[in-house]
Amino acid sequence: MKQTVLLAGATGYIGSRVARELLSHNFALLCPVRDRTGRPAQALHELAATSAQGSLDLVEASLQDIQSLDHATEHFNADFVVSCIASRNGGITDSYAVDYQANHNLLRWAIKRNAKHFTLLSAICVQKPRLAFQHAKLKFEAELACSGLSYSSVRATAFFKSLSGQLRRVSEGKPFLMFGDGLLTQCKPIAEDELAQFIRMTLESTALSGVQAIGGPGPAITPLAQAELLAKLTGQPLRTRSVNPKLLLGAAALLSIAARFSKRLADKAEFARIGHYYATESMLHWDTQKQAYDAEATPEFGSITLEDSYRAQLAGADDQGLGDQAVFR
């Protein structure tokens, strides 16, 4: 008998990969979406149609409204809840509406429907919280841990997507843009499909309960090493251009003055702080005793490397376009 998963965020970047992974492993999916007739929802239907094992039900619901969620799912239960939702851009209001409130509603639903386990896709950067979305994620994670429900919080490192924004510009002979000397940060990026596999495993193994930091196969890579790798793969000479991350702090400080009178400007100030954070903080395990990032202590999973992803993209077999999320293009 199929086990049912309520999958929130199934039309999103990681959520769609989790949907494919679960469908291929004989799970029945219940996916709340904003619009069942929209293109992302239709893509889910097409995905389910190609699956010989899993099944799919789509319901229209607002995750930020518990009554909407209850009404849309009144004829459904689920063995598991998996949340892959995240605020679109890390704005202050959006972060608490999505990263906290929507997840809070999903947890209430899971408890009411006697779900066995709740898996949350989080981010490794919550180890050193300074941003609104990080605090929102941690607020919910603390609530989840105290709920009495079995849970996993998957604190993932960088995705290949976030390291692919400059592939085209380097291919065109333009310089790779980096903050400082390109050695300020490191990460162990993980393939999106392998992250989806890990998320599926949290539903099957009690050993993966609790907080689970996860990265891809090492070694850790710096932005400068990314530039060197792209130059090698594209056959272009290594060209880099440095951007001072303090510019982002300056922008945040200026915007913060006016932010007291405008939510829009408050969000713009937060976006600048987000940019500075990622320009200066590594996506690795943070050793609180040493007050330092530790690449060796960052758990690894999977076998696909960033070089594998770059090669696939250059060959036209994979598209990791960032769209509006790109910092450098």
CORZI-V473729 format. One line per field, one symbol per residue. ss: DSSP state (~ for helix, > for strand, _ for the rest). phi: phi as a letter, one per 30 degrees, with the letter a starting at -180 (. if undefined). psi: psi as a letter, one per 20 degrees, with the letter a starting at -180 (. if undefined). Layout:
ss = ???
phi = ???
psi = ???
This chain:
ss = __>>>>>>____~~~~~~~~~~~___>>>>>>>_____~~~~~~~~~~~_____>>>>>>_____~~~~~~~_______>>>>________~~~~~~~~~~~~~~~~~~~~~____>>>>>>>~~~~~___~~~~~~~~~~~~~~____>>>>>>>__>~~~~___~~~~~____>>>>______>>__>_~~~~~~~~~~~___~~~_>>>>>>_____>>~~~~~~~~~~~~_____>>>>__~~~~~~~~~~~~~~___~~~~~~~~~~~~~~~~~~__>_>>>____>>>_____>_____~~~~~~~~~________~~~____
phi = .dccbdccidcdddedddedddddciccccbdbdbdcddeddddedddddddcdbbbcbdacddbdddddddcdcbbbdbbbccdaddbieddddddcdcdddedddeddddchddabccdcbddddbdbceddddddddeddddcdideabcddddddeedccdcedddediddddbdhcicdbbacdbdedddddddedddcbddcdidbdbbdddddbceddddddddddcicddbbbccdddddddddddddddddcaddddddddddddededdbcdcbdcddddhadbddddecbibdcddededddddicbbcediddddcb
psi = pqqppoopkhiaghhhhhggghhikkqppooprhoiirgghhhgghghhipigrrpppqpqoijohhgggghkhjqrqhqppokqqqhjjqgghghhghfgghghhggggghjlqhqpppobqhiihmpiqghghgghgghhgghjiipprpoonqaqqhgijjhjgghhhjjqqppqpcjjjhrrrnqqphhhghggghhhiipiikrapnqpraparqqrhghgghghgghijqqopqpppoihhhhggggghhgihijphghghhhhhhhgghghhipqmrpoohgilqqohhioqqqaiprhggggggghijiqokphciipgp.
